[in-house]
């Protein structure tokens, strides 16, 4: 029993630190380029240095953290080019997931419509945290209906990165996004995944354009 405890405890600590740091990167609390010092992270997350180091290695593999020789770890930067590349690949993967979506039942369509109603209300209330949560729930509810586990896994990885950019578009996109989401849902409800995929492409490309318009390079801000 003692051996089992020794084996599982470091894993749970790494996961805890991983979630702690990742959430703060995605929310923008840890800004792009911010130094990630081991001791402060250990103190903030309530862990020792070993799980912090391991968590940073995982985040580096996810490309949310980068290590600079002789300077340590920092939050990976963001750029317009990176954002456009992310959305280009997202369009490929997510439209494919929609094309493979099985027929949607009337009950399923009703459940997705309720999510969109809640999303619209959260947008009106200016609750960005809830907006992002419901937005993800809607999209992944659709993507996870496919038979391909790899598609959903790869899409999830890209979403972790685009969350940092999505926040830039929130003040500009709610009205259009609601119509675009409902276009996707209507097509799927009618058993037309091809039209749904096209509607999703428009939605993603519109979002990327709005993010690009809102985004300013550091040199432009000075």
matplotlib code that plots the C-alpha trace (Angstrom):
import matplotlib.pyplot as plt

x = [0.0, 2.8, 4.4, 1.1, 0.9, 4.5, 3.7, 0.4, 1.2, 3.7, 1.2, -1.6, 0.7, 1.9, -1.7, -2.6, 0.2, -0.4, -4.0, -3.1, -0.5, -2.4, -5.6, -3.7, -2.0, -5.2, -7.1, -4.4, -3.5, 0.0, 0.6, 2.6, 6.3, 5.9, 8.6, 7.6, 9.9, 9.9, 9.8, 6.8, 4.9, 5.5, 4.3, 1.2, 0.2, 1.0, 3.5, 7.3, 9.7, 9.7, 6.1, 6.4, 9.3, 7.4, 4.3, 6.4, 7.9, 4.4, 3.3, 6.4, 5.4, 1.9, 3.7, 2.1, 5.5, 9.0, 12.4, 15.1, 18.7, 20.2, 17.0, 14.4, 10.8, 8.3, 4.8, 4.9, 4.2, 1.3, 1.2, -1.1, 0.7, 0.4, -3.3, -4.0, -2.1, -4.1, -7.4, -6.4, -5.8, -8.9, -11.0, -9.6, -10.2, -13.4, -15.3, -14.2, -15.6, -18.9, -19.0, -18.7, -21.4, -24.2, -27.8, -29.0, -32.2, -34.8, -33.9, -30.3, -31.1, -33.2, -30.3, -27.9, -30.4, -30.7, -26.9, -27.0, -29.8, -27.7, -24.7, -26.6, -27.8, -24.2, -23.0, -25.6, -24.6, -20.9, -19.9, -16.9, -15.9, -19.4, -19.4, -16.2, -17.4, -20.7, -19.0, -16.7, -19.6, -21.5, -18.7, -17.3, -20.8, -20.9, -17.3, -17.5, -20.4, -18.0, -16.5, -12.9, -11.4, -8.2, -10.2, -11.6, -8.2, -6.4, -9.1, -8.9, -5.1, -5.7, -8.5, -6.1, -4.1, -6.9, -8.6, -5.9, -6.9, -10.7, -10.9, -9.8, -12.9, -15.5, -16.5, -17.2, -18.5, -21.6, -24.4, -22.8, -21.6, -25.1, -26.5, -23.5, -23.9, -27.6, -26.8, -24.6, -27.2, -30.0, -28.1, -27.2, -30.9, -31.9, -29.4, -27.1, -23.6, -22.1, -24.0, -23.2, -19.5, -19.7, -21.5, -18.8, -16.1, -17.7, -18.0, -14.3, -13.0, -15.1, -13.8, -10.2, -10.8, -12.2, -9.4, -6.9, -8.6, -8.6, -5.1, -2.2, 1.5, 3.6, 5.3, 1.9, 1.0, 4.1]
y = [0.0, 2.4, 1.8, 2.7, 6.0, 6.9, 6.2, 8.2, 11.2, 12.9, 12.4, 14.1, 17.0, 17.5, 17.5, 20.1, 22.4, 21.8, 22.9, 25.8, 27.2, 26.4, 28.1, 31.3, 31.3, 30.8, 33.4, 35.9, 36.3, 35.1, 37.3, 36.3, 36.7, 36.6, 34.8, 31.6, 31.3, 27.9, 29.0, 31.5, 28.9, 26.3, 28.6, 29.7, 26.2, 24.6, 22.2, 21.5, 22.3, 18.8, 18.8, 22.4, 21.5, 18.6, 20.7, 23.3, 20.6, 19.4, 23.0, 23.5, 20.4, 22.0, 25.1, 27.3, 27.7, 28.3, 27.9, 30.4, 29.2, 30.7, 32.6, 30.0, 29.5, 32.1, 32.1, 31.6, 34.7, 35.3, 36.8, 37.5, 34.9, 32.3, 33.0, 32.8, 29.5, 28.1, 29.0, 27.7, 24.2, 24.5, 25.0, 21.9, 19.7, 21.1, 21.1, 17.5, 16.7, 18.3, 16.4, 13.2, 14.1, 11.5, 12.5, 14.6, 13.7, 16.3, 16.0, 16.6, 19.7, 21.1, 20.6, 22.4, 25.2, 25.6, 26.0, 28.7, 30.5, 30.5, 31.6, 34.6, 35.6, 35.3, 37.5, 40.1, 40.1, 40.5, 37.3, 36.4, 33.4, 31.8, 32.8, 30.9, 27.9, 27.6, 28.3, 25.3, 23.2, 23.8, 23.2, 20.1, 18.7, 18.5, 17.4, 14.6, 13.0, 11.8, 8.3, 9.7, 10.2, 11.7, 14.5, 15.7, 15.3, 17.4, 20.0, 20.3, 20.9, 23.8, 25.2, 25.5, 27.9, 29.9, 30.6, 33.3, 34.9, 34.3, 36.8, 39.5, 39.0, 38.8, 42.5, 42.3, 38.9, 37.9, 38.9, 37.4, 34.3, 33.5, 33.4, 31.4, 28.9, 28.5, 28.0, 25.1, 23.6, 24.1, 22.2, 19.4, 19.2, 18.9, 16.1, 18.2, 17.9, 19.4, 22.7, 22.6, 22.3, 25.3, 27.3, 26.4, 27.5, 30.9, 31.1, 30.2, 32.5, 35.4, 34.9, 34.8, 38.0, 39.8, 38.6, 39.8, 43.2, 43.4, 42.2, 44.6, 43.7, 45.0, 47.4, 48.8, 49.5, 51.6]
z = [0.0, 0.8, -2.6, -4.3, -2.4, -3.4, -7.1, -7.3, -5.2, -7.6, -10.5, -8.7, -7.7, -11.2, -12.5, -9.9, -10.8, -14.5, -14.2, -12.0, -14.4, -17.6, -16.4, -15.6, -18.9, -20.8, -18.8, -19.4, -15.7, -16.7, -19.7, -22.8, -22.1, -18.3, -16.4, -14.7, -11.7, -9.9, -6.3, -6.6, -8.7, -6.0, -3.3, -5.3, -6.2, -2.9, -4.4, -4.3, -7.0, -8.6, -9.8, -10.9, -13.1, -14.6, -15.2, -17.0, -19.2, -20.1, -20.9, -23.0, -25.0, -25.4, -26.6, -23.9, -22.2, -23.7, -22.1, -22.8, -22.2, -19.1, -18.4, -17.5, -18.5, -19.6, -21.0, -24.8, -26.9, -29.1, -32.6, -35.4, -37.6, -34.9, -34.5, -38.2, -38.4, -35.5, -37.0, -40.4, -38.9, -36.7, -39.8, -41.4, -38.3, -37.0, -40.3, -40.8, -37.4, -38.4, -41.7, -39.8, -37.3, -37.1, -37.5, -34.7, -32.8, -32.0, -28.3, -29.0, -31.1, -28.3, -25.8, -28.1, -28.6, -24.9, -24.6, -27.3, -25.4, -22.2, -24.2, -25.6, -22.1, -20.8, -23.6, -22.8, -19.2, -20.1, -18.3, -20.5, -18.3, -18.8, -22.4, -23.1, -21.0, -22.9, -26.2, -25.7, -24.4, -27.6, -30.0, -28.3, -27.8, -31.6, -32.2, -29.7, -31.5, -34.2, -34.0, -34.2, -30.8, -32.4, -34.0, -30.7, -29.0, -31.7, -31.7, -27.9, -28.1, -30.6, -28.5, -25.5, -27.6, -29.2, -25.9, -25.4, -28.7, -28.4, -25.5, -27.9, -30.1, -27.3, -27.4, -31.2, -32.1, -29.9, -32.3, -35.4, -33.5, -32.3, -35.8, -37.1, -34.2, -35.0, -38.7, -37.8, -35.5, -38.0, -40.8, -38.4, -37.3, -40.9, -41.5, -43.7, -42.3, -45.4, -45.0, -41.3, -42.1, -44.4, -41.8, -39.3, -41.7, -42.0, -38.2, -37.6, -40.3, -39.1, -35.6, -36.9, -38.8, -35.7, -33.5, -36.1, -36.2, -32.4, -32.0, -31.9, -32.1, -29.2, -31.6, -32.5, -28.9, -28.2]

ax = plt.figure().add_subplot(projection="3d")
ax.plot(x, y, z, "-o")
ax.set_aspect("equal")
plt.show()
